[in-house]
């Protein structure tokens, strides 16, 4: 197949995946919560907006995690390499532009001279930016980007040799249910030899007053990010969502210890999605677009144990906001 043919096939597959997600999440019986999966956020514009979110004053997660990496990257790599100082390759699930991961890669280069990095993400644009920057700023790193979702990429982790550090940072863990995380991390474990390392970033449970503004910023960037999901469906599926008729809402679900992002219909309306049909919305009805779970240690331990990992060492900021956890495959 030619490069042009491969690109066309990829676009067609993405449209089918979008259509299937809309059918499953919005074509539900009346009275059932409508949902869309968060991977739909990350077209080129969504990726750009998310990068902007990470720089907002309300969004403590990225700067806190970056601070932990700046402080502990060399220790993380030293522990990963172990006493035999084996050569380590790095994989990142949901890499985006990998600006934080570059801190770990620099530590790898310091300790072993060069590094192999496989960033995995659904956004080809984000991976292009990541690859160009690393080739310019860290030429000792060989970058092998993989465009796709986590479950598509896990099999390729095996190709990188026996000693790998798999990064699942940025609190991406919190976007999934506990069962989904167990399944994903179990698949990662199956692609690793015993002793393989996982670096997990997890936001910690704290007062909702600190959490909610991170998902409902004063500048409205997160609202644009949330609504961009509908913009993408209009563009890629020729749907006719009235984007301005939906309001962004961030809710803290105390029982489930998570932020829930919703798009709330401000009026009754009917939306047509070619290949799916007509979808009715009542005024006040919402589309649940994303979760972000805030973890206590016991919950994190249950997930890791069920997936076949043991937590070896944790790094937590002085304010107790966020944790990085170095784990080993049992």
Secondary structure by P-SEA (a helix, b strand, c coil): ccaaaaaaaaaaaaaaaaaaaaaaccccccccbbbbcccccccaaaaaaaaaaaaccccaaaaaaaaaaaacaaaaaaaaacccccbbbbbbccccccccaaaaaaaaaaacccbbbbbbcccaaaaaaaaaaaaaccccccccccccccccccccccccccbbbbbbcccccccccaaaaaaaaaaaaaaccccbbbbbbbbbbccccccccccccccaaaaaaaaaaaaaaaaccccccccccbbbbbbbcccccbbbbbbccccccccccccccbbbbccccccccbbbbbbcaaaaaaaaaaacccccbbbbcccccbbbbbbbcc
